Amino acid sequence: MRTPDSPQAFRAPRRDDDPEHVVAALLAASRLLVAIAAKSLAAVEETLTLPQYRLLVVLDSRGPSSLSGLAEALEVNPSTALRMIDRLTTAGMVEKTTNPARRRETLVRLTGAGWQTVRQVTDARRTELSRIVASMPTEQRAQLVSALTAFTEAGGEPAEHLPVLPGWH
């Protein structure tokens, strides 16, 4: 029973295009995605944090980068990026090298172990996401792709053009 003080008493009916409803759905989806990312990371490398993994992914996608370039890409202070780089260097996942074009500049690049970690975590995430997507009705999959593409473009993130996985046409 609704009383004047109950939260449901003044709640307007939800519409799928209502911005608040969209944001609530995105927050729920982001919790799921973060949980999948954390679980996949913990399954591969227990000591690696999500921000450190993100640094590895940036290096994987962009190649060797300067400290300032990494800090900018990660939207962190250079001192924060340097601490992450130092920890990842100690863990054997990145290495520092001199930039051949600018001898005073140090570049950070993935090692084989760092590259392998990115691949393993990505594969674990892909497996879990594939399981979830496979449980969705086919017609909703196309709607999801369209909505996520529009969302990433609106946020200024270029949509990745990945190959379609077998059986997902």
Helices and strands as residue ranges (DSSP letters): G 7-10, H 19-44, H 50-62, E 65-66, H 67-74, H 78-90, E 94-98, E 106-110, H 112-134, H 138-154
